[in-house]
Amino acid sequence: MTARSIRDIVQALEVTEGAGVTVHRTIGTPRLRHLDPFLMLDHFSSDDPDSYIAGFPDHPHRGFCTFTYMLDGHMEHRDSMGNTGDLQAGGGQWMKAASGVIHSEMPKQTAGLMRGFQLWINLPAREKMSAPTYQEFQADRFPIVDKDGARIKVIIGSCNATAAPINDPDTQVQYLDVTLAAAGHFSHALPATLQGFIYVFEGQAAVDSHALPRHTFAVLGDGDQLRVDAGPQGARFILVAGKPLGEPIVQYGPFVMNTQEEIRQAFTDYHNGTLVQRKADVNP
């Protein structure tokens, strides 16, 4: 086995989205445009409701999937297909926009907090104009694995043969929320075919003696085995990995396709009111 080290550290860029909400973006910036198959990662965190009360009003997507994971607070969702939801703390929402969805996301505070992540995952060319789907799962639907002192919440994919309720066959995404006690460690077999990163959002961690303070985004290097060690206050981080698609990426705002012509068509469809072509499926 070959241990993975840190290939790159990316500092978050503050970006204003929606109706004036500030998010901290790592993937999807001039510093790191894409990390195939991932297109964007936003970390949102606030104890000031005025900073996000206007939320993210109706906006379109085409050509990729969004995944929202709430840590604190909750997020109300509505879309053009008639889907509605209220994603609570610890819950996850997977939306395959594919051929087209228009939706709104309105973050709400709970006990003075609102915190979470949104990840954009690319779709292969053959799936970009397929039917959209929507899945929302609250916290109790995600299994917990206790391994050598690490507490691992399995969000997408699987860990130690324990499967999450969400699976992405196109990019084989693994998404784990890992909590380590002080001086604890986490070891995980991560296939060499997957490209991955970790984002430390509580405490401090280290990979191959490379210190990762809180709010650090680290791109993982090649290998098939990952070890993360916690600092004296412990650590909590997300580990995300996926299989690169290796296809052309042409992105303009909320549309991600393979060619400029497909982007122009997406804008034409949106302005003509024909972006939404099929009704989304809703999970039970």
Contacts in CASP RR format, 6 or more apart in sequence:
PFRMAT RR
TARGET T0000
AUTHOR 0000-0000-0000
METHOD contacts of the structure
MODEL  1
MTARSIRDIVQALEVTEGAGVTVHRTIGTPRLRHLDPFLMLDHFSSDDPD
SYIAGFPDHPHRGFCTFTYMLDGHMEHRDSMGNTGDLQAGGGQWMKAASG
VIHSEMPKQTAGLMRGFQLWINLPAREKMSAPTYQEFQADRFPIVDKDGA
RIKVIIGSCNATAAPINDPDTQVQYLDVTLAAAGHFSHALPATLQGFIYV
FEGQAAVDSHALPRHTFAVLGDGDQLRVDAGPQGARFILVAGKPLGEPIV
QYGPFVMNTQEEIRQAFTDYHNGTLVQRKADVNP
1 189 0 8 1.000
1 223 0 8 1.000
1 224 0 8 1.000
1 225 0 8 1.000
2 192 0 8 1.000
2 222 0 8 1.000
2 223 0 8 1.000
2 224 0 8 1.000
2 225 0 8 1.000
3 208 0 8 1.000
3 223 0 8 1.000
3 225 0 8 1.000
3 226 0 8 1.000
3 227 0 8 1.000
4 190 0 8 1.000
4 207 0 8 1.000
4 208 0 8 1.000
4 220 0 8 1.000
4 221 0 8 1.000
4 222 0 8 1.000
4 223 0 8 1.000
4 224 0 8 1.000
4 225 0 8 1.000
4 226 0 8 1.000
5 207 0 8 1.000
5 208 0 8 1.000
5 210 0 8 1.000
5 220 0 8 1.000
5 221 0 8 1.000
6 207 0 8 1.000
6 208 0 8 1.000
6 210 0 8 1.000
6 212 0 8 1.000
6 218 0 8 1.000
6 219 0 8 1.000
6 220 0 8 1.000
6 221 0 8 1.000
7 219 0 8 1.000
7 220 0 8 1.000
7 221 0 8 1.000
7 222 0 8 1.000
8 32 0 8 1.000
8 218 0 8 1.000
8 219 0 8 1.000
9 212 0 8 1.000
9 216 0 8 1.000
9 217 0 8 1.000
9 218 0 8 1.000
9 219 0 8 1.000
10 26 0 8 1.000
10 27 0 8 1.000
10 29 0 8 1.000
10 31 0 8 1.000
10 32 0 8 1.000
10 217 0 8 1.000
10 218 0 8 1.000
10 219 0 8 1.000
11 26 0 8 1.000
11 31 0 8 1.000
11 217 0 8 1.000
12 24 0 8 1.000
12 25 0 8 1.000
12 26 0 8 1.000
12 43 0 8 1.000
12 215 0 8 1.000
12 217 0 8 1.000
13 24 0 8 1.000
13 25 0 8 1.000
13 26 0 8 1.000
13 29 0 8 1.000
13 31 0 8 1.000
14 22 0 8 1.000
14 23 0 8 1.000
14 24 0 8 1.000
14 25 0 8 1.000
15 22 0 8 1.000
15 23 0 8 1.000
15 24 0 8 1.000
15 25 0 8 1.000
15 29 0 8 1.000
15 42 0 8 1.000
16 22 0 8 1.000
16 23 0 8 1.000
17 23 0 8 1.000
17 42 0 8 1.000
17 56 0 8 1.000
18 54 0 8 1.000
18 55 0 8 1.000
18 56 0 8 1.000
18 57 0 8 1.000
18 59 0 8 1.000
19 54 0 8 1.000
19 55 0 8 1.000
19 56 0 8 1.000
19 57 0 8 1.000
20 54 0 8 1.000
20 55 0 8 1.000
21 44 0 8 1.000
21 51 0 8 1.000
21 52 0 8 1.000
21 54 0 8 1.000
21 55 0 8 1.000
21 56 0 8 1.000
21 107 0 8 1.000
22 44 0 8 1.000
22 46 0 8 1.000
22 51 0 8 1.000
22 52 0 8 1.000
23 42 0 8 1.000
23 43 0 8 1.000
23 44 0 8 1.000
23 118 0 8 1.000
24 42 0 8 1.000
24 43 0 8 1.000
24 44 0 8 1.000
24 45 0 8 1.000
24 215 0 8 1.000
25 40 0 8 1.000
25 41 0 8 1.000
25 42 0 8 1.000
25 43 0 8 1.000
26 32 0 8 1.000
26 41 0 8 1.000
26 43 0 8 1.000
26 199 0 8 1.000
26 217 0 8 1.000
27 34 0 8 1.000
27 35 0 8 1.000
27 38 0 8 1.000
27 39 0 8 1.000
27 40 0 8 1.000
27 41 0 8 1.000
27 120 0 8 1.000
27 197 0 8 1.000
27 217 0 8 1.000
28 34 0 8 1.000
28 39 0 8 1.000
28 40 0 8 1.000
28 41 0 8 1.000
32 219 0 8 1.000
34 122 0 8 1.000
34 249 0 8 1.000
34 251 0 8 1.000
35 195 0 8 1.000
35 196 0 8 1.000
35 197 0 8 1.000
35 219 0 8 1.000
36 122 0 8 1.000
36 195 0 8 1.000
36 244 0 8 1.000
36 245 0 8 1.000
36 246 0 8 1.000
36 249 0 8 1.000
37 121 0 8 1.000
37 122 0 8 1.000
37 170 0 8 1.000
37 171 0 8 1.000
37 173 0 8 1.000
37 195 0 8 1.000
37 242 0 8 1.000
37 243 0 8 1.000
37 244 0 8 1.000
37 245 0 8 1.000
38 119 0 8 1.000
38 120 0 8 1.000
38 121 0 8 1.000
38 122 0 8 1.000
38 195 0 8 1.000
38 197 0 8 1.000
38 240 0 8 1.000
38 242 0 8 1.000
39 64 0 8 1.000
39 120 0 8 1.000
39 121 0 8 1.000
39 122 0 8 1.000
39 249 0 8 1.000
39 251 0 8 1.000
39 256 0 8 1.000
40 118 0 8 1.000
40 119 0 8 1.000
40 120 0 8 1.000
41 117 0 8 1.000
41 118 0 8 1.000
41 119 0 8 1.000
41 120 0 8 1.000
41 197 0 8 1.000
41 199 0 8 1.000
41 217 0 8 1.000
41 240 0 8 1.000
42 117 0 8 1.000
42 118 0 8 1.000
43 116 0 8 1.000
43 117 0 8 1.000
43 199 0 8 1.000
43 201 0 8 1.000
43 215 0 8 1.000
44 52 0 8 1.000
44 107 0 8 1.000
44 114 0 8 1.000
44 115 0 8 1.000
44 116 0 8 1.000
44 117 0 8 1.000
44 118 0 8 1.000
45 114 0 8 1.000
45 115 0 8 1.000
45 116 0 8 1.000
46 52 0 8 1.000
46 114 0 8 1.000
46 115 0 8 1.000
47 109 0 8 1.000
47 112 0 8 1.000
47 113 0 8 1.000
47 114 0 8 1.000
49 109 0 8 1.000
49 112 0 8 1.000
49 114 0 8 1.000
52 107 0 8 1.000
52 114 0 8 1.000
55 104 0 8 1.000
55 105 0 8 1.000
55 106 0 8 1.000
55 107 0 8 1.000
56 104 0 8 1.000
56 105 0 8 1.000
56 106 0 8 1.000
56 107 0 8 1.000
57 104 0 8 1.000
58 80 0 8 1.000
58 102 0 8 1.000
58 103 0 8 1.000
58 104 0 8 1.000
59 102 0 8 1.000
59 103 0 8 1.000
59 104 0 8 1.000
59 254 0 8 1.000
60 100 0 8 1.000
60 101 0 8 1.000
60 102 0 8 1.000
60 254 0 8 1.000
60 255 0 8 1.000
60 270 0 8 1.000
60 275 0 8 1.000
61 95 0 8 1.000
61 97 0 8 1.000
61 100 0 8 1.000
61 101 0 8 1.000
61 102 0 8 1.000
61 103 0 8 1.000
61 254 0 8 1.000
61 255 0 8 1.000
62 97 0 8 1.000
62 98 0 8 1.000
62 99 0 8 1.000
62 100 0 8 1.000
62 101 0 8 1.000
62 128 0 8 1.000
62 254 0 8 1.000
62 255 0 8 1.000
62 256 0 8 1.000
62 257 0 8 1.000
62 266 0 8 1.000
62 269 0 8 1.000
62 275 0 8 1.000
63 97 0 8 1.000
63 98 0 8 1.000
63 99 0 8 1.000
63 100 0 8 1.000
63 122 0 8 1.000
63 123 0 8 1.000
63 127 0 8 1.000
63 128 0 8 1.000
63 129 0 8 1.000
63 255 0 8 1.000
63 256 0 8 1.000
63 257 0 8 1.000
64 97 0 8 1.000
64 120 0 8 1.000
64 121 0 8 1.000
64 122 0 8 1.000
64 123 0 8 1.000
64 128 0 8 1.000
64 256 0 8 1.000
65 94 0 8 1.000
65 95 0 8 1.000
65 96 0 8 1.000
65 97 0 8 1.000
65 98 0 8 1.000
65 120 0 8 1.000
65 121 0 8 1.000
65 122 0 8 1.000
65 123 0 8 1.000
65 168 0 8 1.000
66 93 0 8 1.000
66 94 0 8 1.000
66 95 0 8 1.000
66 97 0 8 1.000
66 118 0 8 1.000
66 119 0 8 1.000
66 120 0 8 1.000
66 121 0 8 1.000
67 92 0 8 1.000
67 93 0 8 1.000
67 94 0 8 1.000
67 95 0 8 1.000
67 118 0 8 1.000
67 119 0 8 1.000
67 120 0 8 1.000
67 121 0 8 1.000
67 156 0 8 1.000
67 166 0 8 1.000
67 175 0 8 1.000
68 75 0 8 1.000
68 87 0 8 1.000
68 92 0 8 1.000
68 93 0 8 1.000
68 105 0 8 1.000
68 116 0 8 1.000
68 117 0 8 1.000
68 118 0 8 1.000
68 119 0 8 1.000
69 90 0 8 1.000
69 91 0 8 1.000
69 92 0 8 1.000
69 116 0 8 1.000
69 117 0 8 1.000
69 118 0 8 1.000
69 119 0 8 1.000
69 155 0 8 1.000
69 175 0 8 1.000
69 177 0 8 1.000
69 238 0 8 1.000
70 87 0 8 1.000
70 88 0 8 1.000
70 89 0 8 1.000
70 90 0 8 1.000
70 91 0 8 1.000
70 92 0 8 1.000
70 115 0 8 1.000
70 116 0 8 1.000
71 89 0 8 1.000
71 90 0 8 1.000
71 115 0 8 1.000
71 116 0 8 1.000
71 117 0 8 1.000
71 201 0 8 1.000
72 89 0 8 1.000
72 110 0 8 1.000
72 111 0 8 1.000
72 113 0 8 1.000
72 114 0 8 1.000
72 115 0 8 1.000
72 116 0 8 1.000
73 88 0 8 1.000
73 89 0 8 1.000
73 107 0 8 1.000
73 108 0 8 1.000
73 109 0 8 1.000
73 110 0 8 1.000
73 111 0 8 1.000
73 113 0 8 1.000
73 114 0 8 1.000
73 115 0 8 1.000
74 86 0 8 1.000
74 87 0 8 1.000
74 88 0 8 1.000
74 89 0 8 1.000
74 107 0 8 1.000
74 108 0 8 1.000
74 110 0 8 1.000
75 86 0 8 1.000
75 87 0 8 1.000
75 93 0 8 1.000
75 105 0 8 1.000
75 106 0 8 1.000
75 107 0 8 1.000
75 108 0 8 1.000
76 84 0 8 1.000
76 85 0 8 1.000
76 86 0 8 1.000
76 87 0 8 1.000
76 105 0 8 1.000
76 106 0 8 1.000
76 108 0 8 1.000
77 83 0 8 1.000
77 84 0 8 1.000
77 85 0 8 1.000
77 86 0 8 1.000
77 87 0 8 1.000
77 93 0 8 1.000
77 103 0 8 1.000
77 104 0 8 1.000
77 105 0 8 1.000
77 106 0 8 1.000
77 136 0 8 1.000
78 84 0 8 1.000
78 85 0 8 1.000
78 103 0 8 1.000
78 104 0 8 1.000
79 95 0 8 1.000
79 101 0 8 1.000
79 102 0 8 1.000
79 103 0 8 1.000
79 104 0 8 1.000
79 134 0 8 1.000
79 280 0 8 1.000
80 101 0 8 1.000
80 102 0 8 1.000
80 103 0 8 1.000
80 276 0 8 1.000
81 101 0 8 1.000
81 132 0 8 1.000
81 134 0 8 1.000
81 276 0 8 1.000
81 279 0 8 1.000
81 280 0 8 1.000
81 282 0 8 1.000
82 280 0 8 1.000
83 103 0 8 1.000
83 134 0 8 1.000
83 280 0 8 1.000
83 282 0 8 1.000
85 93 0 8 1.000
85 136 0 8 1.000
87 93 0 8 1.000
87 136 0 8 1.000
87 138 0 8 1.000
88 138 0 8 1.000
88 139 0 8 1.000
89 110 0 8 1.000
89 139 0 8 1.000
90 138 0 8 1.000
90 139 0 8 1.000
90 142 0 8 1.000
91 136 0 8 1.000
91 137 0 8 1.000
91 138 0 8 1.000
91 139 0 8 1.000
91 141 0 8 1.000
91 142 0 8 1.000
92 136 0 8 1.000
92 137 0 8 1.000
92 138 0 8 1.000
92 142 0 8 1.000
92 155 0 8 1.000
92 166 0 8 1.000
93 134 0 8 1.000
93 135 0 8 1.000
93 136 0 8 1.000
93 137 0 8 1.000
94 133 0 8 1.000
94 134 0 8 1.000
94 135 0 8 1.000
94 136 0 8 1.000
94 156 0 8 1.000
94 166 0 8 1.000
95 101 0 8 1.000
95 103 0 8 1.000
95 132 0 8 1.000
95 133 0 8 1.000
95 134 0 8 1.000
95 135 0 8 1.000
96 123 0 8 1.000
96 130 0 8 1.000
96 132 0 8 1.000
96 133 0 8 1.000
96 134 0 8 1.000
97 132 0 8 1.000
98 123 0 8 1.000
98 127 0 8 1.000
98 128 0 8 1.000
98 129 0 8 1.000
98 130 0 8 1.000
98 131 0 8 1.000
98 132 0 8 1.000
98 133 0 8 1.000
99 128 0 8 1.000
99 129 0 8 1.000
99 130 0 8 1.000
99 131 0 8 1.000
99 132 0 8 1.000
99 277 0 8 1.000
99 278 0 8 1.000
100 132 0 8 1.000
100 275 0 8 1.000
100 276 0 8 1.000
100 277 0 8 1.000
101 132 0 8 1.000
101 276 0 8 1.000
101 280 0 8 1.000
102 275 0 8 1.000
102 276 0 8 1.000
107 114 0 8 1.000
108 114 0 8 1.000
117 199 0 8 1.000
117 238 0 8 1.000
119 175 0 8 1.000
119 240 0 8 1.000
120 256 0 8 1.000
121 168 0 8 1.000
121 171 0 8 1.000
121 173 0 8 1.000
122 171 0 8 1.000
122 245 0 8 1.000
122 247 0 8 1.000
122 249 0 8 1.000
122 256 0 8 1.000
123 130 0 8 1.000
123 170 0 8 1.000
123 256 0 8 1.000
124 170 0 8 1.000
124 245 0 8 1.000
124 247 0 8 1.000
125 247 0 8 1.000
125 258 0 8 1.000
127 170 0 8 1.000
128 257 0 8 1.000
128 258 0 8 1.000
128 262 0 8 1.000
131 278 0 8 1.000
131 279 0 8 1.000
131 280 0 8 1.000
131 281 0 8 1.000
132 278 0 8 1.000
132 280 0 8 1.000
132 281 0 8 1.000
133 280 0 8 1.000
133 281 0 8 1.000
134 280 0 8 1.000
134 281 0 8 1.000
134 282 0 8 1.000
134 283 0 8 1.000
135 165 0 8 1.000
135 166 0 8 1.000
135 282 0 8 1.000
135 283 0 8 1.000
136 283 0 8 1.000
137 165 0 8 1.000
137 166 0 8 1.000
137 283 0 8 1.000
141 165 0 8 1.000
142 153 0 8 1.000
142 154 0 8 1.000
142 155 0 8 1.000
142 164 0 8 1.000
142 165 0 8 1.000
143 153 0 8 1.000
143 154 0 8 1.000
143 162 0 8 1.000
143 163 0 8 1.000
143 164 0 8 1.000
144 151 0 8 1.000
144 152 0 8 1.000
144 153 0 8 1.000
144 154 0 8 1.000
145 151 0 8 1.000
145 152 0 8 1.000
145 154 0 8 1.000
145 159 0 8 1.000
145 160 0 8 1.000
145 162 0 8 1.000
146 152 0 8 1.000
147 160 0 8 1.000
147 186 0 8 1.000
148 185 0 8 1.000
148 186 0 8 1.000
148 187 0 8 1.000
149 180 0 8 1.000
149 181 0 8 1.000
149 184 0 8 1.000
150 178 0 8 1.000
150 179 0 8 1.000
150 180 0 8 1.000
150 184 0 8 1.000
150 185 0 8 1.000
150 186 0 8 1.000
151 178 0 8 1.000
151 179 0 8 1.000
151 180 0 8 1.000
152 159 0 8 1.000
152 160 0 8 1.000
152 176 0 8 1.000
152 177 0 8 1.000
152 178 0 8 1.000
152 179 0 8 1.000
152 186 0 8 1.000
153 176 0 8 1.000
153 177 0 8 1.000
153 178 0 8 1.000
153 179 0 8 1.000
154 162 0 8 1.000
154 163 0 8 1.000
154 164 0 8 1.000
154 176 0 8 1.000
155 164 0 8 1.000
155 166 0 8 1.000
155 175 0 8 1.000
155 176 0 8 1.000
155 177 0 8 1.000
155 238 0 8 1.000
156 164 0 8 1.000
156 166 0 8 1.000
156 167 0 8 1.000
156 168 0 8 1.000
156 173 0 8 1.000
156 174 0 8 1.000
156 175 0 8 1.000
157 163 0 8 1.000
157 164 0 8 1.000
157 166 0 8 1.000
157 167 0 8 1.000
157 168 0 8 1.000
157 172 0 8 1.000
157 173 0 8 1.000
157 174 0 8 1.000
157 175 0 8 1.000
158 164 0 8 1.000
158 174 0 8 1.000
159 174 0 8 1.000
159 176 0 8 1.000
159 188 0 8 1.000
164 175 0 8 1.000
166 175 0 8 1.000
170 245 0 8 1.000
171 242 0 8 1.000
171 243 0 8 1.000
171 244 0 8 1.000
171 245 0 8 1.000
172 193 0 8 1.000
172 194 0 8 1.000
172 242 0 8 1.000
172 243 0 8 1.000
173 240 0 8 1.000
173 241 0 8 1.000
173 242 0 8 1.000
174 190 0 8 1.000
174 194 0 8 1.000
174 239 0 8 1.000
174 240 0 8 1.000
174 241 0 8 1.000
174 242 0 8 1.000
175 238 0 8 1.000
175 239 0 8 1.000
175 240 0 8 1.000
176 188 0 8 1.000
176 238 0 8 1.000
176 239 0 8 1.000
176 240 0 8 1.000
177 236 0 8 1.000
177 237 0 8 1.000
177 238 0 8 1.000
178 186 0 8 1.000
178 228 0 8 1.000
178 235 0 8 1.000
178 236 0 8 1.000
178 237 0 8 1.000
178 238 0 8 1.000
178 239 0 8 1.000
179 202 0 8 1.000
179 235 0 8 1.000
179 236 0 8 1.000
180 186 0 8 1.000
180 205 0 8 1.000
180 228 0 8 1.000
180 229 0 8 1.000
180 230 0 8 1.000
180 234 0 8 1.000
180 235 0 8 1.000
180 236 0 8 1.000
181 230 0 8 1.000
181 234 0 8 1.000
182 230 0 8 1.000
182 231 0 8 1.000
182 232 0 8 1.000
182 233 0 8 1.000
182 234 0 8 1.000
183 229 0 8 1.000
183 230 0 8 1.000
183 231 0 8 1.000
183 232 0 8 1.000
183 234 0 8 1.000
184 229 0 8 1.000
184 230 0 8 1.000
184 231 0 8 1.000
184 234 0 8 1.000
185 227 0 8 1.000
185 228 0 8 1.000
185 229 0 8 1.000
185 230 0 8 1.000
186 226 0 8 1.000
186 227 0 8 1.000
186 228 0 8 1.000
187 225 0 8 1.000
187 226 0 8 1.000
187 227 0 8 1.000
188 225 0 8 1.000
188 226 0 8 1.000
188 227 0 8 1.000
188 239 0 8 1.000
189 224 0 8 1.000
189 225 0 8 1.000
189 226 0 8 1.000
190 196 0 8 1.000
190 220 0 8 1.000
190 223 0 8 1.000
190 224 0 8 1.000
190 225 0 8 1.000
190 226 0 8 1.000
190 239 0 8 1.000
190 241 0 8 1.000
191 224 0 8 1.000
191 241 0 8 1.000
192 222 0 8 1.000
192 223 0 8 1.000
192 224 0 8 1.000
193 243 0 8 1.000
194 241 0 8 1.000
194 242 0 8 1.000
194 243 0 8 1.000
195 220 0 8 1.000
195 241 0 8 1.000
195 242 0 8 1.000
195 243 0 8 1.000
195 244 0 8 1.000
196 219 0 8 1.000
196 220 0 8 1.000
196 239 0 8 1.000
196 240 0 8 1.000
196 241 0 8 1.000
196 242 0 8 1.000
197 217 0 8 1.000
197 218 0 8 1.000
197 219 0 8 1.000
197 220 0 8 1.000
197 239 0 8 1.000
197 240 0 8 1.000
197 241 0 8 1.000
198 205 0 8 1.000
198 207 0 8 1.000
198 212 0 8 1.000
198 217 0 8 1.000
198 218 0 8 1.000
198 220 0 8 1.000
198 228 0 8 1.000
198 237 0 8 1.000
198 238 0 8 1.000
198 239 0 8 1.000
198 240 0 8 1.000
199 215 0 8 1.000
199 216 0 8 1.000
199 217 0 8 1.000
199 218 0 8 1.000
199 237 0 8 1.000
199 238 0 8 1.000
199 240 0 8 1.000
200 212 0 8 1.000
200 213 0 8 1.000
200 214 0 8 1.000
200 215 0 8 1.000
200 216 0 8 1.000
200 218 0 8 1.000
200 235 0 8 1.000
200 236 0 8 1.000
200 237 0 8 1.000
201 214 0 8 1.000
201 215 0 8 1.000
201 236 0 8 1.000
201 237 0 8 1.000
201 238 0 8 1.000
202 214 0 8 1.000
202 234 0 8 1.000
202 235 0 8 1.000
202 236 0 8 1.000
202 237 0 8 1.000
203 213 0 8 1.000
203 214 0 8 1.000
203 230 0 8 1.000
203 231 0 8 1.000
203 233 0 8 1.000
203 234 0 8 1.000
203 235 0 8 1.000
203 236 0 8 1.000
204 211 0 8 1.000
204 212 0 8 1.000
204 213 0 8 1.000
204 214 0 8 1.000
204 230 0 8 1.000
204 231 0 8 1.000
204 232 0 8 1.000
204 233 0 8 1.000
204 234 0 8 1.000
204 235 0 8 1.000
205 212 0 8 1.000
205 228 0 8 1.000
205 229 0 8 1.000
205 230 0 8 1.000
205 231 0 8 1.000
205 234 0 8 1.000
205 235 0 8 1.000
205 237 0 8 1.000
206 212 0 8 1.000
206 228 0 8 1.000
206 229 0 8 1.000
206 230 0 8 1.000
206 231 0 8 1.000
207 218 0 8 1.000
207 220 0 8 1.000
207 226 0 8 1.000
207 227 0 8 1.000
207 228 0 8 1.000
207 229 0 8 1.000
208 227 0 8 1.000
210 218 0 8 1.000
212 218 0 8 1.000
212 237 0 8 1.000
220 226 0 8 1.000
220 241 0 8 1.000
226 239 0 8 1.000
228 235 0 8 1.000
228 237 0 8 1.000
228 239 0 8 1.000
247 258 0 8 1.000
248 258 0 8 1.000
248 259 0 8 1.000
249 256 0 8 1.000
249 258 0 8 1.000
250 256 0 8 1.000
250 257 0 8 1.000
250 258 0 8 1.000
250 259 0 8 1.000
250 260 0 8 1.000
250 262 0 8 1.000
250 263 0 8 1.000
251 257 0 8 1.000
251 263 0 8 1.000
252 263 0 8 1.000
252 266 0 8 1.000
252 267 0 8 1.000
255 263 0 8 1.000
255 266 0 8 1.000
255 267 0 8 1.000
257 263 0 8 1.000
257 266 0 8 1.000
266 275 0 8 1.000
269 275 0 8 1.000
END
